Amino acid sequence: MRAINRRLLAYGTTAMLVLPSGGALAQEAAPAEALEEIIVTAQRRSERLQDVPVTVTAFSAEEIEQARLRQIDDIASRTPGLNFDAFPASQPRITIRGIGSSDRGAAGDPSSAVFLDDVYLGRPAAVAFDAFDVSRVEVLKGPQGTLYGRNVVGGAINVVSNRPELDRTDAGLEATVGNYQRLEGAAFANIPLADGKWAARASGAWRNHDGYVKNTFTGGRVEDQDTRSGRLHVYGEPADTVRVLLTLDGTRDRADGPAQHVLDRDASDPRAALWTVDRNRKVTAGSDEGYQNRDTWGVRGQLDWDLSFATFTYLGSYRDLDYHVAYDFDGGHAPTNRINISGGNDEKSDFSSHELRLNSLPESPIQWVAGLYNFNNKTDRIDTLVIDTGRPGTEIYDQSAKLNSYAAFGDATIPLDDSFSLIAGLRYSQDEKDYRVANTAGTAVLRGSQRFDVSVSDKYDAWTWRAGGQYKLDRDHQFYGMVSRGFKSGGFQDTPGSAADARDGFEPEYATQYELGQKSGFLNGRLIWNNTLYLMKYTDLQTRRTLPNLSIVTENAGKATIKGYETSLNWRVFAGARLAASYGYTDATFDVFEPEPGEDYAGNRLSRTPKHKFAVTPSYEATLPDGGSLLFAADYRYESMIFDDNANEGPERRPATHFVDGRIVFTDASGKWSVSLWGKNLTNEVTRTFQAVFLGANFGAYNPPRTIGATVTWRM
């Protein structure tokens, strides 16, 4: 039994397990209509989702497949407290509970992080993967700095892929057609090797569709997709106490640039007359179609070794990113727009990580984990801006950054009796950054006052921690309270206006969260209802601002308070009928922020954070006479109004949004074949996904239109 538990600890971290929800784990059979339960690793060990004293939103493999959750934005749209925008789509900005970052410079970092199989994706453009053949996606909310590596101030998204199975030959295929000439294919295969001690699992996907938007100037289309991705796992148990997992994955993206528009004119700016408003989502008129090209790949190795007192784990990774994007920023041409603005980014990054970890055994009375962590990153990035007023001027910022990050951490859950446990964790982090930025290569200085070539370096360190308690009434009901501290290191300016600005970096930011939570199961496992209240004190938060001279600075804003409530309900109403609903209230406001003398943003809301977010999914699955099934499901999602700028003034705001998706899924009696008819954004809702004001206008882009399709799936 001990060996089985150890294997569950290391290997079961990727498996969705269907477990009983009303009694002893091994002895009792699950009630006929009990909800499936998911095993998660939010505390770096395998636990039932309902047992974890952390607010986690988890998406199972079945939900990911049926609802076509393919990218991070699909996950964000269904998760209260999690928001996503595209600036452009190949460089996502992720915000969790009001905490996110707009700084994509070579010396900047995200405030809310994405992990792929526990490997930190250290650059925004590296967040590229296909959620085909994944076990689950976990969204951890609030500071997770004790266990989840660098800069997890707002929270973490962990994507967990399916691993090889030693004793099973398995395979599957998926094919999709849809409007906008959508054509997709995906497949996986699991093959046992070497007398059951090794196995390999390979998966791949190709996704292609035509552009959603026509360029009336060039005659082409933009916002298309041509993505290819693949993953290969090799897993083995060469000895009873040793497990090895080797992984190679990669993604190749090719697309034309985003469709930009002049959304509004800034009445306070005399340059507003230079622009013509264009809010037609179906067309754009940029002087060229642009491009968004990205190639990223990585290798990962994990060794688990069972010792007499703990499991030793080594996790190492290397990832490479080659990224190029350029597009017409104003979305027009003369004489409609009297200035043409274009530009983009070219980036090459590589990063590696090493983690040594000891985990207590599953039968240990005290559950604990301790480890050492190292992350290294080298990024070379070029930021180009072209402003053409009849005589084009090109400004180029060359950036080069190196990062070495080190950490030591420990975390423990100590039971005081059968019901109550104390939880405590501590982490020390140190980041060393070297940075060079120069604007000497271009033909003009557009965002600054001088040419310069500056090299700087700095070191940042901090102690982060968590402490709390967990009280379990029984297996189905628990209450917990937690205080957690998060840290994100400082950095240097992306496109500074002068040598002095280039040398003047920004300081680390910190968040301390106070959280009370309740997780309960009712009706013999047919109803799960979880609730969370939280208060977060956010200090020295790093904010990004465009100055009148067009230079962009990241600065420490002072203080903010974020408070909120989140609830989720999952109810199997009766045989075949199910209701899932979630709601999040987020009140995120500045306490202290004076960006300029005479300006006071105290009381303003933090940008890109809706106060209300609601999602509901009713579904009904009917059993057919031949043993097959027919599933009907719909998704409704609501987000209240947001500000895209911390000033909370001007046109940079997005009205409330309402989205409806739906699907009908037929599965044959054998369970091997299924056909899904699906639609996303069925009401053809139009909303702004990104916007920014400068030079007298508000420029931005829109969300995808209504998409429909059919998907055929086969499983061995």
N, C-alpha and C positions, 0 to 999 in steps of 0.2 A: 504493500500500500504506500509506503514511503517513497519508493521509486516512481510510482504512478503520480504521486503528488508533485514530486520534483519536475517530472516531465510537464505536468500541467502548468507549473510556474513558468518555465522557460518557453515551451512550445505552444501552450494554450493561450498565450498572449494574443494570438491572431485568430482564434477560432470563435465563431459565434455559437454559443451553446444553448440548446433548448433545455431548460431545467424546470423542475417543479417549483411552485411558488407558494406552498402552503405547509411544508413540513420538513422532515429530515431529507437531506439532499440525496442520499443514495437509496433509501429504503422505499420512499413513497412514489407512486406514479403521478405524473402531472395530471391535473384536472383536464377534462376534455376540452374546455374552452379557455384554459389559462393562457395568458399572454406569454410570448417567447421572451426569454431574458437574455441579456447580452453580458458577456464577460469583457471587462475593460481593464486597462493598465494605467489608469490616471495616477496611481501612487507607485508606479514602477513594479507592480506585482498584480497577478491575476485576481480579480474580485468581481462579484456581481455588481452591476451598475447600481442597484438599489442599496448596496452595502457601503458605497464610497462616500465619505463625508466631504465631498467636493461637488460643486455644481457642474455637471457634465451633460451635454446634449450629445447623444450617440445615435448614429444612423447605421442600421444593420445592412448586410449584403443584399437582402431581399428588397428593402426599401430603396437602396441606391439603384438597383437594377430596374425596378418597376417604375420609379419616378424619374428615371433618366438623370440622376445626379452625377454629372460628369466632371465638373470643375468646381473650384472654390466658390464661385458666385452662386452656384446651385445650392450649395450647403448654406451659404450666408442668408439666402432668401428665406430659409425655413428655420432659422435659429434666432430666437430673441436675444438681444444683446450683441449680436454679431452683424457687422455691416461691411460692405465691400463696394468699391467703385473702381472704374477703369480710367486710367490716366497715362497712356492708353491701356487697352485690355491686357496687353502683354507685360505691364508693370503694375500689378494690382496693389491697391491700398486697403489694408484690412484694419478694421476698428472693432475692438471688443470692449463692451461696457464704456464706451466713450473714449477709449485709449487707442490711439493709432498714430501713424507717422506718415507725413507727406515727403519726407526727405529721402530721395533715392540717390543722392550723391555718393561718390566712392567711399567717403568717410562717415556715412550715416548708417543707421540700422533701423529695422522695423521695431515697433513697440509691442506688437502682437505677432507671434511667430507661427510658422508652419513647419511641421515635421513630417517627413516621409519615412515610415518604419523607424521612428525614433531618431532619425538623422535630421539635424537642423538645416533648413534651406535658408542660407544666410543672406541672399540677395533677392529683392522683389521679383526680378525677372526669372529667377530660378524656380519660382512657384509654378511649375509646369509638369503635369502628370495627367494620366487618364484614369478615372475611377472605375475602370473595368477590372474584374477579378480582384476586388478588394473585400476584405472581411468586414471592415467597418470604418467609420470616420468618427473621431471623438473631438468635441469642442469643449475645452476646459476654460472656465471663465474666472477672471481675476488673476492676481499675481501668482505665478507658478515657479518662481525663481529657485525654490529649494531643490526641486527635482528635475526641472525641464530646461536646464542649460541657460544660454545667453538671452538677456533682454526680454524675458517673458513678463512684462509689466502688466499688460492688459489681459493676456490669456494665451492659449496655445491651441492650434488645430493639429491633430495627429491623424494621419492617414495610414491605415494598417492594411497591407496587402495580404492575400492568401498565400500561405506557405505550402511547400510540398507535403504530401501524405505518403508515408512509407509503404503502406499496405494496400494501396488502391490505385488502379489505373482509371483515369478520368479524363474527359475532354468536353469541350463545349464550343458552340459557334453562335454568332449573333450577326444579323444583317438588318440594315435599316435603309428605307427610302423615305423621302419627304419633299416638301415644297422647297423652293430655292435650289432645286437640283441636288438636294441632300442625298448623299450616298455614303454609307458607313459599313464597316465590317470589323469584327473582333473575334478572337479565338483564344482558347487556352488548352493546354494539355498537361496532365500530371502522370509521370511515368516512374514506377519503382525501379531501382537499380541495385545491383550487387547484393543479391540474396536478402533483400528487405532492409538493409542497413543504410541505404542511400536512396534518394529520390530527386527528381528534377521536375520543376514546374515552369513552363514557358507561357507567356501571354503577350498578345499584341493587339493593337487597334489602329484603324485608319479612319479618319473622320473628315469629310469634305462637303462643303456646300458653297453655292454661289453667293455673291455679295448681296447683302440686304438693301443696299443703297446704290442708286445710279448716279454716276458723275456726269452731269449734263454738259460739262466743258470738254472732258476727254472722251466721252462716250463709253467708258468702262464702268465697272462696278467696284465698290469697296465694302469693307466689313465682311469679307469672305473667310473661309477656313480651309486649310489643308494641313492636317496634323497627323503625324505618325508616331506611335509610341510602342515601346516593347519592354518586357521585363523577363529576366531569367533567374530563378532561384535553384540552388543546389543545396539540399539538406541531407545531413547524415548523422548517424549515431554510431561512430566507430567503436565505442565502448559503452558499457552500461551507465557510466557516469559522465560521458562527454557527448555534447551535441554541437554540431557545426552548421552554420548557414552562410552561404556565399550568394551575393546578389549583384546582378548587372542590370541597369535600366537606362533608358534614354528616351528623349522626346525631340521631335523635329517639327517646328511650326513654320509655315509660310502663309502670309496673308498680305493683302493690300491694306493701306493705312486706314485709320478711322475716318468716319464722315463727320467733319467739323461744321459748325454753324455759328453765325452771329445770332445769338439768342436774344440779346437786348442791347440797347444803347445806354451808356452811362450818362444820364442827364447832367451830372455834376462836372463832366469833363468836356471842354470845348472841342476835343478831337472826335466826339461822338458823330459829327457830320461826315466823317470819313467812311462810315459803315452803313450797309443796308441789312436790315434784319431779315433773317431767313429761318423760319421754324418748320419747314417742310421736312419731316423725317425721311421721306422716300427718296429725296434727291440731295445732292451736294454739288458744288461747282468749283472745287479746288483746282488750282492750276496743274496739279499732277495727282496721281492716285496713291503715291507713297508706298511704303512697305513696312511690314512687321515680321522680321525673320529671327528665329531663335533656335539654337541647338544646345541642348543640355544633356549631360549623361553623368552617371555616377556608378561607383562600385562600393560595396558594403560587405563587411565580414563580421560575423558574430561567433564567439566561442562561449559555451556554457559548460562549466565543470562543477559537478557536485562534490563538495567537500563534506567532512563529517559534521560541520557546524553551519554551513552556508553554501550558497551557490555563487561561484565566481563567474563573472561575465566580462569579456572584452568585446567592445563594439568599436570598430574602426571604419572610416569612410573617406572617400575622395570624390569630389564633384567638380565638373567643368561647365562653364557657361560661355557661350558665344552669342551675342545679342546685337541686333541692328534694327533701328526703327527711324523712319523719317516720314513726314507728312505735311500737308498744307494746313497750317493751324487756324487760319481764318475761314477756310472753307469757301473762298470766293476768288474772284479775279477782277481786274479793271474792266469796265468803269464801275461795276457794282460796289466793289471794295477798292478804295483808292490807295490802300497799302496792302502789299502781299507779305504775309508772315509765314515762315516755314522753318523747319529744323528737325532735330531728332537727337538720338543718342547711339553711340557705338560702345559696347562694353565687352570686355573679356575678363572673366573672373574664374578663379579656382579656389576651392576651400576644402579643407580636410579636418577631421575630428577624430579624437581618441577618447574612449571612456573605459575606465576600470571600475567595476562595481561588485560589491558583495551584497547578496540578498539573503535574509533569513530564510530558513526552511519553512514550508507551509505549516508544519506541525509545531513550530516554535511558539511558545506562549507570548513572546514579544515579537511583533513583526517590525523588522528594521531593514534599512538599506543604507549603505555608505559607499562613497566613491570619489574618484578623481576624474577631471574632465579637461580636455584641451581642444581649442578650436583655432584654426589658422585660415586666414583669408588674404588673397591678393587680388586687387581690382584695378584695372586700367579702363578709364571711361572718358569718352569725348562727348561733350555737350555742344551742339551746334545750333545757332540761331541766325536766320537770314531775314532781314527786313528790307523790302524792295519798294522804294518810293519813286521809281524811275531809274535810280542808280542803286543797285543792290549792295548792301553791306553784310558781310559775313563775320560773325563773332564765334570763336572756337575756344572753349575751355578744355584744357587737358588736365585730367585728374588721375592721380595714382595713389593708391592707399594700401598699406599693409597692416594687418591686425594679428596679434597673438593674444589669445585669451586663455586663462587658466582658472580652474575652480576646484574646490574640495567641498563635499557635501555629506550630510547625514540626516536621516529621518527615521522616526520610530513611532509605533503605536503601542502603548502600554496599557493592558487591561488591568483595572483595579478590582473588578469583580465580573460576574457574568454579563452585566449590562453596560457598565461604564468604562470608557477607555480615555486615556490622555494621549494627545498627539503633539509631537514637537519635531521641528526640523530646522537645520541651520546650514547656510552655504556662504563661503567666502569666494568672491569673484575678483579677478584682476584682468584688465584689458590694457594692452599697449598698442598705440596707434601711431603710425608714421604716414604723413600725407604731403603730397606736392600738388599744387594747382597753379596753372599758368594760362593767361589769355593772350599770348604773344603770337599765335599762329594765324589768326584771322585777319581780314582786311579792315575791320572796324572795331571800335569799342562801343557796344550798344547798351550794355547793362551796367556799366561802371564808369569811372572817371579817369582811369589810367591803365596802362599795361603793366603787368607784373609777373613775376615767377617766384613763388614762395614755397618754402619747405618748412613744415612744422611737425611736432610730435608731442604726445602727452600720454599720461598714464592715469587710469581710473580704477578705483577699487571700492568694494562695498561688502558689508555683511547683509544678507537677506535671511528671512526666517519665516516660520509659521508656528502657531501654537493654538491648541484648542482641545475640545472634548467631544466625545461621541457617546450618546446614550441610546441603547437599543431596548425598546420595550419587549420585542420579540423579533422573529425573523422578518416580519413584514412591516415593522414600524421603527423608525429611528429619528432622532433629533441630533443636530450637531451645531457647534459654534466654533468659528475659526477666525483668527487674526493672522493676516499674511502680509509680508513686506516684499515688494518687487523693486528692481533697479534696472535702469538702462544706462549704459555708459555715454559719456559725452562724445563730441566729434567736432568736425570742421565744416566750413561753409562750402556749399555745392557750387554756386556761381557768385562769388563775392564781387563787390563793386570796386574794391581797392586792395592794395597790399595790406593795409591795416586791418580791413575786414577779413582778409584771408588768414591773418595770424590770430584773429579773435575768434576762437572756437566757442562752443556752447557746452554747458556743464551737464552732468548726469541728471536724470529725472528719477523720481521715486514715487511709489504708490503704496499706501497702507490700507488694506481692506479689512473691514469688520463684517462678518457674515454669519447669519443664522439660517439654518436650513432644516427642512423636514422632508422625509421620504417615506411613503406609505403604500402598501398594497391592500386592497379590499376585495370582497366578493370572491374569495378563494382563488385569487390571482387574476381575476378578470379585469380589475381596475387598478391602475397605478396613478397616484397623484402626488406630485412633488412641488414644494414651495421654497423660495429663497428670498430673504431680505438682506440687503447689503448697503454699506456706507463706505465710500472710498475717499481718502485724503490724498490728493495728487499734488506734489510739490515740484517746483522747477521744471514743469512740463515743457517739452521741446515743441515749439510751434513754428510754422513756416509762413513767411509774409513777403509779398511783392511790394517793393518800395517804388516811389514815383519815378525813379530813374531806371526802372525795370529790373534792377538787381533783386535777387531773392535771398533772404536771410533766414536762418533758423536761430531762434532765440529762446531763452528760458522765460516762460510767461509769469512765473510766480506761483500762485496756488489755485487749485480748483477743488470743488467737492462734487462727488458723483454718488448719488443714492438711487436705489432702485428696488424693484420687486419683480420676480420672475416666477411663473407657474407653468407646469406642464401636466397634461392629463392624457392617459391612454386607456381606453375603455372598450372591451369587447362586449357590446351591448347585449347581443344575443347571438346564437349560432350564425356565423357568416357576416354579422354586422360589426363594424368597428369605428370608433371615433378617436382621433388624435387631435389635440389642441394645445397651443402654447401661447403665452402672452408675456411681454416684457415691458416694464415701465422704467425709463432711464431719465433721471433728472441730473444733467451734467452742466454745471455753471462755473464760471471763473469767480474766485474770491478776490484775487489780486492779479491785475494785468494792465499795465500802462505801456503800450508799445511806443508811444511818442509823447513828449510833453503836451499836456492838454487833452490827451486821449485817455479814457478810462473804460476798460472793457469789463470791469467788475459787474457781475450779474448777468453777463452775456452767456449764451449757451455755447458749448464746445461744438465745433463744426462737425458735420456729417454724422450727427447722432440724433435719431428720432426719439421723441419722448415715448411714443407708443408703437409697439410692433406686435402683430397678432397673426397667427397661422392656424388654420383648421383643415383637417383632412377626414371627411367621412368616406367610408367605403363599405361595400357589400359584396361578398363572394357567394355565389350560388353554385350548388353542386348539381351537375347535369345527370340525366338518367344513365348515361354510359360511364359515369365515374369521373368525368372531366369536371372542370370548373370554369366559371365566368366571373371575373372581378370587375366591378365598377368603382372608380375612385375619382375624387376631385380634390384640388388644393386651392384654398383661398388664402391670400396673404395681404395684409394691410400694414403700411408704414405711414406714420404721421409726417408732417412737414419737417424738413431739415434746412439748416443754413450751411452753405458751402464755404463760408468765411467767418472767422471769429468775430468780425466787426458786427455781424448780424444786421447789416444795412445793405442798401443797394439791391441789385437784381439777383445776387448769388444765393438764391433759395429755391428749394424744390418742393412743390406742393405734395400733399398726401397722395399715396399711390395705392392702387387696388389691382392685384394680379390673380388670375384664375387659370389653373392648369387642370387637365383631365386625362383619363386613360381608361380603356376597356381591354382587359387581358383574358384571353382564352388559353387554358392549359388542358392538354389531353389527359386521358385517364392514366396513362403511364407516367405522367409527370415529366416526360422527356422533351415534349414540344410545347411551345407557347407562341401565341401571336398577340401583339399589343398594338392597338390603335391609340395614338396619343396626340395631345396638343398642348402647347405652352403659350402663355399669354393669349388665351382664347378671346378675350375682349379687346385685344389689340390696344392695350394701355400704352400711352406715350408719356415717358418721363425722362428727366435729364439725369444722366449717369455721371457726368463731370461738367464743371463750369468754372471759369476764372475770369476776372475783370482786369484788363489793362488796356492802355492806349485808347480809352474811351468806349470800349465795348465789352460785353460779356460773351465769351466764346465757350462752346461746349459741344457735347454729343448726346445722342439719345440711345435708349435701350433697344434691343432687338424687337422686331415686330412679331406678329402671330406666326408660329411655326407648327406644322402638323406633320405626322408621318406614321409609318408602320414598321414594327420591329418583329422579326422572327428569331426565336431562340431555340437552340437544341442542346440538351445535356445528355451525356452518355448514361 
